[in-house]
Amino acid sequence: MNSTAKRKSNYAVIVNKATAARSKVYQTNEWGIRHWQAWQQPSKGSEAMIKAQIVALAEYADQYHHAANFEPSETLADDGYAGAYWLEIAQAIIKLLSMDLGRLDGGTLDDTVRAIMQNEGFDAYNL
């Protein structure tokens, strides 16, 4: 569960995943272009809701590491209390990716959430 790699900002994980998807999708298909446009300017409803949840998951983890009233663990996976609950939220978001996502691509979003989970020290692909 613990990771030896240095943790980076989860916001950076999102930006890197979105940029990588953009470079791939603009070269390959219209669905990818729609996903990129939806991520940049989500429509009200399902697009805005799922983007907000993914961004909030990353933001919570980033803010956890800046806590002033306790000594945060290196990764959330190392925190036996907060980490377990944060992981449940991440897993719930992945489950919600089977719902209506509008123009967003569920596979791309799944990969993004799992990359955030890995950044926090979880073995995101073997849960």
A tleap script that builds the chain and sets N, CA, C and O, in Angstrom:
source leaprc.protein.ff14SB
mol = sequence {
  NMET ASN SER THR ALA LYS ARG LYS SER ASN
  TYR ALA VAL ILE VAL ASN LYS ALA THR ALA
  ALA ARG SER LYS VAL TYR GLN THR ASN GLU
  TRP GLY ILE ARG HIE TRP GLN ALA TRP GLN
  GLN PRO SER LYS GLY SER GLU ALA MET ILE
  LYS ALA GLN ILE VAL ALA LEU ALA GLU TYR
  ALA ASP GLN TYR HIE HIE ALA ALA ASN PHE
  GLU PRO SER GLU THR LEU ALA ASP ASP GLY
  TYR ALA GLY ALA TYR TRP LEU GLU ILE ALA
  GLN ALA ILE ILE LYS LEU LEU SER MET ASP
  LEU GLY ARG LEU ASP GLY GLY THR LEU ASP
  ASP THR VAL ARG ALA ILE MET GLN ASN GLU
  GLY PHE ASP ALA TYR ASN CLEU
}
set mol.1.N position { 0.813 -1.187 0.000 }
set mol.1.CA position { 0.000 0.000 0.000 }
set mol.1.C position { 0.856 1.250 0.000 }
set mol.1.O position { 0.491 2.238 -0.637 }
set mol.2.N position { 1.947 1.238 0.673 }
set mol.2.CA position { 2.805 2.420 0.749 }
set mol.2.C position { 3.642 2.554 -0.511 }
set mol.2.O position { 3.999 1.567 -1.154 }
set mol.3.N position { 3.942 3.788 -0.841 }
set mol.3.CA position { 4.698 4.075 -2.057 }
set mol.3.C position { 6.055 4.644 -1.689 }
set mol.3.O position { 6.178 5.408 -0.731 }
set mol.4.N position { 7.069 4.272 -2.447 }
set mol.4.CA position { 8.397 4.821 -2.215 }
set mol.4.C position { 8.650 6.042 -3.085 }
set mol.4.O position { 9.593 6.792 -2.833 }
set mol.5.N position { 7.825 6.252 -4.104 }
set mol.5.CA position { 7.993 7.406 -4.978 }
set mol.5.C position { 7.568 8.676 -4.245 }
set mol.5.O position { 6.661 8.656 -3.414 }
set mol.6.N position { 8.237 9.775 -4.566 }
set mol.6.CA position { 7.904 11.054 -3.935 }
set mol.6.C position { 6.548 11.525 -4.426 }
set mol.6.O position { 6.275 11.545 -5.627 }
set mol.7.N position { 5.717 11.897 -3.491 }
set mol.7.CA position { 4.380 12.385 -3.774 }
set mol.7.C position { 4.447 13.753 -4.441 }
set mol.7.O position { 5.267 14.590 -4.066 }
set mol.8.N position { 3.585 13.981 -5.429 }
set mol.8.CA position { 3.510 15.299 -6.061 }
set mol.8.C position { 2.104 15.845 -5.859 }
set mol.8.O position { 1.226 15.138 -5.363 }
set mol.9.N position { 1.892 17.069 -6.234 }
set mol.9.CA position { 0.581 17.687 -6.117 }
set mol.9.C position { -0.434 16.887 -6.927 }
set mol.9.O position { -0.170 16.503 -8.067 }
set mol.10.N position { -1.597 16.641 -6.325 }
set mol.10.CA position { -2.647 15.929 -7.053 }
set mol.10.C position { -3.257 16.798 -8.140 }
set mol.10.O position { -3.762 16.283 -9.137 }
set mol.11.N position { -3.216 18.090 -7.959 }
set mol.11.CA position { -3.643 18.996 -9.029 }
set mol.11.C position { -2.737 18.796 -10.243 }
set mol.11.O position { -3.209 18.800 -11.380 }
set mol.12.N position { -1.444 18.622 -10.003 }
set mol.12.CA position { -0.505 18.367 -11.100 }
set mol.12.C position { -0.835 17.052 -11.800 }
set mol.12.O position { -0.681 16.946 -13.017 }
set mol.13.N position { -1.285 16.054 -11.051 }
set mol.13.CA position { -1.680 14.783 -11.650 }
set mol.13.C position { -2.842 15.011 -12.617 }
set mol.13.O position { -2.835 14.497 -13.735 }
set mol.14.N position { -3.836 15.782 -12.183 }
set mol.14.CA position { -4.991 16.067 -13.042 }
set mol.14.C position { -4.556 16.818 -14.297 }
set mol.14.O position { -4.947 16.454 -15.406 }
set mol.15.N position { -3.761 17.849 -14.129 }
set mol.15.CA position { -3.306 18.644 -15.276 }
set mol.15.C position { -2.505 17.774 -16.239 }
set mol.15.O position { -2.702 17.849 -17.451 }
set mol.16.N position { -1.613 16.959 -15.715 }
set mol.16.CA position { -0.800 16.092 -16.574 }
set mol.16.C position { -1.656 15.090 -17.333 }
set mol.16.O position { -1.425 14.847 -18.517 }
set mol.17.N position { -2.652 14.504 -16.654 }
set mol.17.CA position { -3.538 13.535 -17.321 }
set mol.17.C position { -4.377 14.224 -18.398 }
set mol.17.O position { -4.543 13.689 -19.494 }
set mol.18.N position { -4.899 15.401 -18.089 }
set mol.18.CA position { -5.716 16.130 -19.064 }
set mol.18.C position { -4.890 16.541 -20.275 }
set mol.18.O position { -5.354 16.443 -21.411 }
set mol.19.N position { -3.677 16.996 -20.033 }
set mol.19.CA position { -2.796 17.409 -21.134 }
set mol.19.C position { -2.424 16.216 -22.000 }
set mol.19.O position { -2.413 16.311 -23.227 }
set mol.20.N position { -2.120 15.095 -21.361 }
set mol.20.CA position { -1.774 13.891 -22.118 }
set mol.20.C position { -2.964 13.427 -22.952 }
set mol.20.O position { -2.803 13.050 -24.113 }
set mol.21.N position { -4.158 13.453 -22.362 }
set mol.21.CA position { -5.356 13.039 -23.099 }
set mol.21.C position { -5.606 13.976 -24.271 }
set mol.21.O position { -5.971 13.536 -25.362 }
set mol.22.N position { -5.409 15.269 -24.039 }
set mol.22.CA position { -5.644 16.248 -25.106 }
set mol.22.C position { -4.726 15.978 -26.297 }
set mol.22.O position { -5.172 15.978 -27.445 }
set mol.23.N position { -3.456 15.751 -26.021 }
set mol.23.CA position { -2.524 15.550 -27.124 }
set mol.23.C position { -2.865 14.286 -27.911 }
set mol.23.O position { -2.687 14.243 -29.128 }
set mol.24.N position { -3.361 13.250 -27.210 }
set mol.24.CA position { -3.731 12.015 -27.890 }
set mol.24.C position { -5.041 12.173 -28.650 }
set mol.24.O position { -5.144 11.765 -29.807 }
set mol.25.N position { -6.036 12.761 -28.005 }
set mol.25.CA position { -7.368 12.765 -28.579 }
set mol.25.C position { -7.517 13.689 -29.764 }
set mol.25.O position { -8.264 13.380 -30.693 }
set mol.26.N position { -6.839 14.795 -29.759 }
set mol.26.CA position { -6.969 15.692 -30.901 }
set mol.26.C position { -6.412 15.054 -32.162 }
set mol.26.O position { -6.769 15.447 -33.273 }
set mol.27.N position { -5.557 14.093 -31.995 }
set mol.27.CA position { -4.962 13.434 -33.151 }
set mol.27.C position { -5.768 12.225 -33.605 }
set mol.27.O position { -5.541 11.715 -34.702 }
set mol.28.N position { -6.704 11.756 -32.786 }
set mol.28.CA position { -7.328 10.472 -33.112 }
set mol.28.C position { -8.820 10.498 -33.389 }
set mol.28.O position { -9.257 9.906 -34.376 }
set mol.29.N position { -9.626 11.161 -32.557 }
set mol.29.CA position { -11.063 11.025 -32.792 }
set mol.29.C position { -11.892 12.170 -32.225 }
set mol.29.O position { -11.438 12.938 -31.376 }
set mol.30.N position { -13.116 12.258 -32.721 }
set mol.30.CA position { -14.039 13.307 -32.296 }
set mol.30.C position { -14.477 13.129 -30.842 }
set mol.30.O position { -14.680 14.119 -30.138 }
set mol.31.N position { -14.629 11.869 -30.376 }
set mol.31.CA position { -15.031 11.616 -28.997 }
set mol.31.C position { -13.997 12.214 -28.033 }
set mol.31.O position { -14.360 12.793 -27.009 }
set mol.32.N position { -12.755 12.076 -28.356 }
set mol.32.CA position { -11.699 12.646 -27.524 }
set mol.32.C position { -11.766 14.155 -27.462 }
set mol.32.O position { -11.528 14.753 -26.412 }
set mol.33.N position { -12.089 14.769 -28.579 }
set mol.33.CA position { -12.226 16.229 -28.616 }
set mol.33.C position { -13.380 16.651 -27.716 }
set mol.33.O position { -13.269 17.634 -26.984 }
set mol.34.N position { -14.480 15.919 -27.766 }
set mol.34.CA position { -15.628 16.240 -26.914 }
set mol.34.C position { -15.274 16.083 -25.442 }
set mol.34.O position { -15.694 16.886 -24.609 }
set mol.35.N position { -14.499 15.045 -25.119 }
set mol.35.CA position { -14.074 14.846 -23.728 }
set mol.35.C position { -13.244 16.045 -23.262 }
set mol.35.O position { -13.482 16.587 -22.182 }
set mol.36.N position { -12.289 16.448 -24.063 }
set mol.36.CA position { -11.432 17.584 -23.705 }
set mol.36.C position { -12.266 18.853 -23.504 }
set mol.36.O position { -12.067 19.584 -22.534 }
set mol.37.N position { -13.191 19.108 -24.416 }
set mol.37.CA position { -14.038 20.298 -24.301 }
set mol.37.C position { -14.917 20.233 -23.051 }
set mol.37.O position { -15.119 21.245 -22.379 }
set mol.38.N position { -15.434 19.055 -22.741 }
set mol.38.CA position { -16.276 18.899 -21.547 }
set mol.38.C position { -15.467 19.093 -20.273 }
set mol.38.O position { -15.973 19.646 -19.296 }
set mol.39.N position { -14.223 18.648 -20.272 }
set mol.39.CA position { -13.380 18.828 -19.085 }
set mol.39.C position { -13.073 20.311 -18.882 }
set mol.39.O position { -13.065 20.797 -17.752 }
set mol.40.N position { -12.823 21.021 -19.969 }
set mol.40.CA position { -12.505 22.439 -19.879 }
set mol.40.C position { -13.727 23.287 -19.517 }
set mol.40.O position { -13.620 24.231 -18.735 }
set mol.41.N position { -14.877 22.950 -20.082 }
set mol.41.CA position { -16.111 23.701 -19.830 }
set mol.41.C position { -17.267 22.710 -19.685 }
set mol.41.O position { -18.041 22.506 -20.620 }
set mol.42.N position { -17.376 22.098 -18.504 }
set mol.42.CA position { -18.432 21.095 -18.324 }
set mol.42.C position { -19.830 21.711 -18.341 }
set mol.42.O position { -20.052 22.811 -17.834 }
set mol.43.N position { -20.753 20.979 -18.931 }
set mol.43.CA position { -22.158 21.380 -18.910 }
set mol.43.C position { -22.714 21.153 -17.514 }
set mol.43.O position { -22.192 20.332 -16.759 }
set mol.44.N position { -23.774 21.880 -17.168 }
set mol.44.CA position { -24.443 21.642 -15.890 }
set mol.44.C position { -24.936 20.215 -15.858 }
set mol.44.O position { -25.277 19.650 -16.897 }
set mol.45.N position { -24.975 19.640 -14.704 }
set mol.45.CA position { -25.443 18.269 -14.564 }
set mol.45.C position { -24.281 17.311 -14.420 }
set mol.45.O position { -23.336 17.572 -13.676 }
set mol.46.N position { -24.354 16.208 -15.129 }
set mol.46.CA position { -23.400 15.125 -14.920 }
set mol.46.C position { -21.943 15.523 -15.167 }
set mol.46.O position { -21.060 15.113 -14.414 }
set mol.47.N position { -21.683 16.307 -16.199 }
set mol.47.CA position { -20.293 16.703 -16.481 }
set mol.47.C position { -19.719 17.534 -15.345 }
set mol.47.O position { -18.614 17.270 -14.872 }
set mol.48.N position { -20.461 18.527 -14.915 }
set mol.48.CA position { -19.982 19.403 -13.842 }
set mol.48.C position { -19.862 18.647 -12.524 }
set mol.48.O position { -18.928 18.879 -11.757 }
set mol.49.N position { -20.806 17.740 -12.260 }
set mol.49.CA position { -20.787 17.008 -10.988 }
set mol.49.C position { -19.567 16.087 -10.879 }
set mol.49.O position { -18.889 16.083 -9.852 }
set mol.50.N position { -19.288 15.322 -11.912 }
set mol.50.CA position { -18.185 14.366 -11.809 }
set mol.50.C position { -16.843 15.095 -11.818 }
set mol.50.O position { -15.918 14.689 -11.116 }
set mol.51.N position { -16.726 16.161 -12.600 }
set mol.51.CA position { -15.481 16.931 -12.577 }
set mol.51.C position { -15.256 17.519 -11.190 }
set mol.51.O position { -14.141 17.477 -10.670 }
set mol.52.N position { -16.307 18.066 -10.591 }
set mol.52.CA position { -16.188 18.649 -9.251 }
set mol.52.C position { -15.740 17.607 -8.237 }
set mol.52.O position { -14.934 17.909 -7.357 }
set mol.53.N position { -16.246 16.394 -8.349 }
set mol.53.CA position { -15.873 15.337 -7.406 }
set mol.53.C position { -14.402 14.951 -7.564 }
set mol.53.O position { -13.703 14.761 -6.569 }
set mol.54.N position { -13.935 14.836 -8.792 }
set mol.54.CA position { -12.537 14.460 -9.028 }
set mol.54.C position { -11.605 15.564 -8.554 }
set mol.54.O position { -10.592 15.290 -7.911 }
set mol.55.N position { -11.938 16.799 -8.866 }
set mol.55.CA position { -11.112 17.924 -8.425 }
set mol.55.C position { -11.120 18.014 -6.898 }
set mol.55.O position { -10.083 18.275 -6.288 }
set mol.56.N position { -12.288 17.798 -6.279 }
set mol.56.CA position { -12.376 17.848 -4.812 }
set mol.56.C position { -11.553 16.735 -4.167 }
set mol.56.O position { -10.917 16.956 -3.136 }
set mol.57.N position { -11.559 15.550 -4.759 }
set mol.57.CA position { -10.751 14.442 -4.235 }
set mol.57.C position { -9.274 14.824 -4.213 }
set mol.57.O position { -8.576 14.603 -3.223 }
set mol.58.N position { -8.815 15.399 -5.314 }
set mol.58.CA position { -7.418 15.825 -5.418 }
set mol.58.C position { -7.118 16.974 -4.464 }
set mol.58.O position { -6.079 16.983 -3.804 }
set mol.59.N position { -8.023 17.938 -4.392 }
set mol.59.CA position { -7.828 19.105 -3.532 }
set mol.59.C position { -7.789 18.706 -2.052 }
set mol.59.O position { -6.973 19.220 -1.286 }
set mol.60.N position { -8.671 17.791 -1.660 }
set mol.60.CA position { -8.671 17.318 -0.271 }
set mol.60.C position { -7.310 16.723 0.077 }
set mol.60.O position { -6.731 17.032 1.119 }
set mol.61.N position { -6.813 15.871 -0.802 }
set mol.61.CA position { -5.524 15.226 -0.552 }
set mol.61.C position { -4.396 16.255 -0.502 }
set mol.61.O position { -3.521 16.171 0.360 }
set mol.62.N position { -4.408 17.214 -1.407 }
set mol.62.CA position { -3.365 18.245 -1.393 }
set mol.62.C position { -3.428 19.075 -0.113 }
set mol.62.O position { -2.395 19.384 0.482 }
set mol.63.N position { -4.641 19.436 0.308 }
set mol.63.CA position { -4.784 20.237 1.528 }
set mol.63.C position { -4.424 19.433 2.775 }
set mol.63.O position { -3.931 19.996 3.752 }
set mol.64.N position { -4.665 18.137 2.750 }
set mol.64.CA position { -4.294 17.260 3.863 }
set mol.64.C position { -2.808 17.420 4.182 }
set mol.64.O position { -2.417 17.441 5.349 }
set mol.65.N position { -1.998 17.532 3.158 }
set mol.65.CA position { -0.547 17.623 3.342 }
set mol.65.C position { -0.092 18.993 3.836 }
set mol.65.O position { 1.081 19.177 4.163 }
set mol.66.N position { -1.002 19.942 3.890 }
set mol.66.CA position { -0.681 21.283 4.396 }
set mol.66.C position { -1.330 21.552 5.743 }
set mol.66.O position { -1.365 22.694 6.201 }
set mol.67.N position { -1.844 20.508 6.379 }
set mol.67.CA position { -2.539 20.674 7.659 }
set mol.67.C position { -1.619 21.301 8.699 }
set mol.67.O position { -0.445 20.947 8.804 }
set mol.68.N position { -2.164 22.221 9.452 }
set mol.68.CA position { -1.377 22.922 10.470 }
set mol.68.C position { -1.623 22.375 11.870 }
set mol.68.O position { -0.787 22.558 12.755 }
set mol.69.N position { -2.758 21.706 12.088 }
set mol.69.CA position { -3.087 21.269 13.434 }
set mol.69.C position { -2.691 19.822 13.748 }
set mol.69.O position { -2.987 19.331 14.837 }
set mol.70.N position { -2.040 19.145 12.833 }
set mol.70.CA position { -1.490 17.811 13.077 }
set mol.70.C position { -0.374 17.550 12.080 }
set mol.70.O position { -0.233 18.272 11.092 }
set mol.71.N position { 0.406 16.535 12.334 }
set mol.71.CA position { 1.515 16.172 11.445 }
set mol.71.C position { 1.003 15.163 10.412 }
set mol.71.O position { 0.826 13.991 10.745 }
set mol.72.N position { 0.762 15.588 9.173 }
set mol.72.CA position { 0.222 14.659 8.181 }
set mol.72.C position { 1.249 13.598 7.776 }
set mol.72.O position { 2.459 13.819 7.828 }
set mol.73.N position { 0.725 12.451 7.377 }
set mol.73.CA position { 1.583 11.373 6.873 }
set mol.73.C position { 2.131 11.762 5.505 }
set mol.73.O position { 1.628 12.685 4.865 }
set mol.74.N position { 3.159 11.055 5.065 }
set mol.74.CA position { 3.749 11.319 3.751 }
set mol.74.C position { 2.718 11.152 2.638 }
set mol.74.O position { 2.666 11.957 1.709 }
set mol.75.N position { 1.894 10.102 2.734 }
set mol.75.CA position { 0.806 9.882 1.790 }
set mol.75.C position { -0.438 9.538 2.590 }
set mol.75.O position { -0.345 9.168 3.760 }
set mol.76.N position { -1.593 9.656 1.968 }
set mol.76.CA position { -2.826 9.273 2.652 }
set mol.76.C position { -2.862 7.776 2.936 }
set mol.76.O position { -3.492 7.354 3.906 }
set mol.77.N position { -2.207 6.972 2.121 }
set mol.77.CA position { -2.169 5.532 2.375 }
set mol.77.C position { -1.463 5.233 3.695 }
set mol.77.O position { -1.728 4.206 4.319 }
set mol.78.N position { -0.579 6.108 4.118 }
set mol.78.CA position { 0.140 5.911 5.384 }
set mol.78.C position { -0.683 6.334 6.596 }
set mol.78.O position { -0.314 6.027 7.730 }
set mol.79.N position { -1.788 7.030 6.370 }
set mol.79.CA position { -2.655 7.474 7.463 }
set mol.79.C position { -3.767 6.446 7.633 }
set mol.79.O position { -4.684 6.374 6.815 }
set mol.80.N position { -3.684 5.674 8.667 }
set mol.80.CA position { -4.635 4.586 8.892 }
set mol.80.C position { -6.057 5.039 9.143 }
set mol.80.O position { -6.981 4.233 9.029 }
set mol.81.N position { -6.262 6.292 9.478 }
set mol.81.CA position { -7.614 6.792 9.731 }
set mol.81.C position { -8.156 7.545 8.517 }
set mol.81.O position { -9.093 7.083 7.866 }
set mol.82.N position { -7.577 8.691 8.215 }
set mol.82.CA position { -8.077 9.516 7.110 }
set mol.82.C position { -7.931 8.801 5.772 }
set mol.82.O position { -8.787 8.928 4.897 }
set mol.83.N position { -6.850 8.053 5.617 }
set mol.83.CA position { -6.600 7.381 4.349 }
set mol.83.C position { -7.692 6.404 3.959 }
set mol.83.O position { -8.062 6.309 2.789 }
set mol.84.N position { -8.203 5.683 4.937 }
set mol.84.CA position { -9.252 4.699 4.655 }
set mol.84.C position { -10.520 5.376 4.144 }
set mol.84.O position { -11.161 4.879 3.218 }
set mol.85.N position { -10.880 6.496 4.739 }
set mol.85.CA position { -12.087 7.216 4.315 }
set mol.85.C position { -11.887 7.903 2.964 }
set mol.85.O position { -12.791 7.916 2.129 }
set mol.86.N position { -10.709 8.467 2.757 }
set mol.86.CA position { -10.412 9.100 1.478 }
set mol.86.C position { -10.470 8.052 0.367 }
set mol.86.O position { -10.985 8.319 -0.718 }
set mol.87.N position { -9.943 6.865 0.640 }
set mol.87.CA position { -9.972 5.779 -0.340 }
set mol.87.C position { -11.406 5.390 -0.678 }
set mol.87.O position { -11.712 5.122 -1.841 }
set mol.88.N position { -12.290 5.353 0.316 }
set mol.88.CA position { -13.700 5.039 0.056 }
set mol.88.C position { -14.324 6.070 -0.889 }
set mol.88.O position { -15.105 5.712 -1.771 }
set mol.89.N position { -13.983 7.336 -0.706 }
set mol.89.CA position { -14.493 8.380 -1.593 }
set mol.89.C position { -13.984 8.154 -3.016 }
set mol.89.O position { -14.754 8.237 -3.973 }
set mol.90.N position { -12.698 7.872 -3.153 }
set mol.90.CA position { -12.116 7.626 -4.478 }
set mol.90.C position { -12.787 6.434 -5.154 }
set mol.90.O position { -13.097 6.483 -6.345 }
set mol.91.N position { -13.008 5.370 -4.398 }
set mol.91.CA position { -13.659 4.188 -4.961 }
set mol.91.C position { -15.099 4.485 -5.363 }
set mol.91.O position { -15.584 3.960 -6.365 }
set mol.92.N position { -15.785 5.322 -4.591 }
set mol.92.CA position { -17.162 5.693 -4.932 }
set mol.92.C position { -17.188 6.512 -6.223 }
set mol.92.O position { -18.078 6.334 -7.053 }
set mol.93.N position { -16.219 7.404 -6.391 }
set mol.93.CA position { -16.160 8.188 -7.631 }
set mol.93.C position { -15.961 7.262 -8.823 }
set mol.93.O position { -16.600 7.443 -9.859 }
set mol.94.N position { -15.087 6.279 -8.688 }
set mol.94.CA position { -14.877 5.329 -9.780 }
set mol.94.C position { -16.180 4.605 -10.112 }
set mol.94.O position { -16.487 4.399 -11.286 }
set mol.95.N position { -16.939 4.222 -9.106 }
set mol.95.CA position { -18.228 3.561 -9.351 }
set mol.95.C position { -19.198 4.492 -10.078 }
set mol.95.O position { -19.950 4.053 -10.948 }
set mol.96.N position { -19.180 5.774 -9.721 }
set mol.96.CA position { -20.071 6.739 -10.367 }
set mol.96.C position { -19.723 6.974 -11.830 }
set mol.96.O position { -20.531 7.530 -12.574 }
set mol.97.N position { -18.536 6.560 -12.251 }
set mol.97.CA position { -18.151 6.732 -13.651 }
set mol.97.C position { -18.947 5.830 -14.586 }
set mol.97.O position { -18.854 5.968 -15.806 }
set mol.98.N position { -19.728 4.908 -14.028 }
set mol.98.CA position { -20.591 4.068 -14.864 }
set mol.98.C position { -21.940 4.742 -15.131 }
set mol.98.O position { -22.784 4.198 -15.844 }
set mol.99.N position { -22.132 5.923 -14.557 }
set mol.99.CA position { -23.368 6.690 -14.762 }
set mol.99.C position { -23.223 7.569 -16.010 }
set mol.99.O position { -22.207 7.515 -16.704 }
set mol.100.N position { -24.238 8.369 -16.280 }
set mol.100.CA position { -24.189 9.302 -17.406 }
set mol.100.C position { -23.103 10.337 -17.151 }
set mol.100.O position { -23.107 11.001 -16.114 }
set mol.101.N position { -22.180 10.475 -18.087 }
set mol.101.CA position { -21.073 11.426 -17.965 }
set mol.101.C position { -21.127 12.509 -19.032 }
set mol.101.O position { -20.189 13.294 -19.168 }
set mol.102.N position { -22.208 12.556 -19.783 }
set mol.102.CA position { -22.290 13.535 -20.854 }
set mol.102.C position { -21.214 13.271 -21.896 }
set mol.102.O position { -21.110 12.160 -22.416 }
set mol.103.N position { -20.419 14.281 -22.202 }
set mol.103.CA position { -19.363 14.159 -23.213 }
set mol.103.C position { -18.061 13.611 -22.642 }
set mol.103.O position { -17.122 13.341 -23.391 }
set mol.104.N position { -17.994 13.444 -21.333 }
set mol.104.CA position { -16.761 12.975 -20.707 }
set mol.104.C position { -16.549 11.486 -20.952 }
set mol.104.O position { -17.511 10.725 -21.062 }
set mol.105.N position { -15.291 11.077 -21.037 }
set mol.105.CA position { -14.930 9.682 -21.260 }
set mol.105.C position { -14.627 9.020 -19.922 }
set mol.105.O position { -13.714 9.433 -19.209 }
set mol.106.N position { -15.396 7.994 -19.589 }
set mol.106.CA position { -15.239 7.305 -18.308 }
set mol.106.C position { -13.885 6.651 -18.124 }
set mol.106.O position { -13.336 6.670 -17.022 }
set mol.107.N position { -13.338 6.079 -19.171 }
set mol.107.CA position { -12.034 5.425 -19.062 }
set mol.107.C position { -10.922 6.409 -18.745 }
set mol.107.O position { -10.035 6.117 -17.942 }
set mol.108.N position { -10.968 7.568 -19.372 }
set mol.108.CA position { -9.974 8.612 -19.112 }
set mol.108.C position { -10.096 9.108 -17.678 }
set mol.108.O position { -9.088 9.314 -17.001 }
set mol.109.N position { -11.336 9.300 -17.212 }
set mol.109.CA position { -11.546 9.765 -15.842 }
set mol.109.C position { -11.147 8.699 -14.823 }
set mol.109.O position { -10.573 9.017 -13.782 }
set mol.110.N position { -11.448 7.440 -15.122 }
set mol.110.CA position { -11.038 6.338 -14.247 }
set mol.110.C position { -9.523 6.338 -14.082 }
set mol.110.O position { -9.013 6.209 -12.969 }
set mol.111.N position { -8.815 6.483 -15.181 }
set mol.111.CA position { -7.353 6.512 -15.142 }
set mol.111.C position { -6.844 7.701 -14.319 }
set mol.111.O position { -5.845 7.586 -13.609 }
set mol.112.N position { -7.531 8.837 -14.418 }
set mol.112.CA position { -7.128 10.026 -13.663 }
set mol.112.C position { -7.314 9.807 -12.164 }
set mol.112.O position { -6.418 10.107 -11.375 }
set mol.113.N position { -8.477 9.284 -11.770 }
set mol.113.CA position { -8.731 9.026 -10.343 }
set mol.113.C position { -7.726 8.013 -9.808 }
set mol.113.O position { -7.205 8.184 -8.705 }
set mol.114.N position { -7.451 6.973 -10.563 }
set mol.114.CA position { -6.490 5.959 -10.104 }
set mol.114.C position { -5.071 6.529 -10.014 }
set mol.114.O position { -4.293 6.119 -9.153 }
set mol.115.N position { -4.734 7.466 -10.893 }
set mol.115.CA position { -3.414 8.104 -10.806 }
set mol.115.C position { -3.310 8.944 -9.526 }
set mol.115.O position { -2.257 8.976 -8.890 }
set mol.116.N position { -4.394 9.619 -9.151 }
set mol.116.CA position { -4.406 10.367 -7.890 }
set mol.116.C position { -4.250 9.398 -6.720 }
set mol.116.O position { -3.494 9.665 -5.785 }
set mol.117.N position { -4.962 8.281 -6.771 }
set mol.117.CA position { -4.861 7.273 -5.710 }
set mol.117.C position { -3.423 6.751 -5.595 }
set mol.117.O position { -2.896 6.607 -4.492 }
set mol.118.N position { -2.805 6.476 -6.722 }
set mol.118.CA position { -1.416 6.012 -6.700 }
set mol.118.C position { -0.493 7.079 -6.131 }
set mol.118.O position { 0.433 6.766 -5.383 }
set mol.119.N position { -0.736 8.325 -6.478 }
set mol.119.CA position { 0.078 9.423 -5.967 }
set mol.119.C position { -0.006 9.500 -4.442 }
set mol.119.O position { 0.928 9.957 -3.783 }
set mol.120.N position { -1.129 9.050 -3.892 }
set mol.120.CA position { -1.304 9.048 -2.442 }
set mol.120.C position { -0.889 7.722 -1.806 }
set mol.120.O position { -1.168 7.475 -0.632 }
set mol.121.N position { -0.219 6.870 -2.590 }
set mol.121.CA position { 0.365 5.655 -2.030 }
set mol.121.C position { -0.485 4.411 -2.106 }
set mol.121.O position { -0.074 3.368 -1.597 }
set mol.122.N position { -1.657 4.473 -2.721 }
set mol.122.CA position { -2.518 3.302 -2.827 }
set mol.122.C position { -2.199 2.524 -4.100 }
set mol.122.O position { -1.814 3.109 -5.113 }
set mol.123.N position { -2.360 1.208 -4.043 }
set mol.123.CA position { -2.193 0.363 -5.211 }
set mol.123.C position { -3.521 0.413 -5.972 }
set mol.123.O position { -4.357 -0.481 -5.845 }
set mol.124.N position { -3.694 1.454 -6.749 }
set mol.124.CA position { -4.982 1.807 -7.335 }
set mol.124.C position { -5.511 0.822 -8.366 }
set mol.124.O position { -6.709 0.833 -8.651 }
set mol.125.N position { -4.685 -0.009 -8.924 }
set mol.125.CA position { -5.149 -0.928 -9.957 }
set mol.125.C position { -5.372 -2.333 -9.424 }
set mol.125.O position { -5.715 -3.234 -10.189 }
set mol.126.N position { -5.186 -2.533 -8.134 }
set mol.126.CA position { -5.411 -3.863 -7.528 }
set mol.126.C position { -6.297 -3.754 -6.294 }
set mol.126.O position { -6.030 -4.397 -5.279 }
set mol.127.N position { -7.335 -2.956 -6.375 }
set mol.127.CA position { -8.242 -2.782 -5.232 }
set mol.127.C position { -9.408 -3.735 -5.321 }
set mol.127.O position { -10.275 -3.734 -4.447 }
savepdb mol mol.pdb
quit
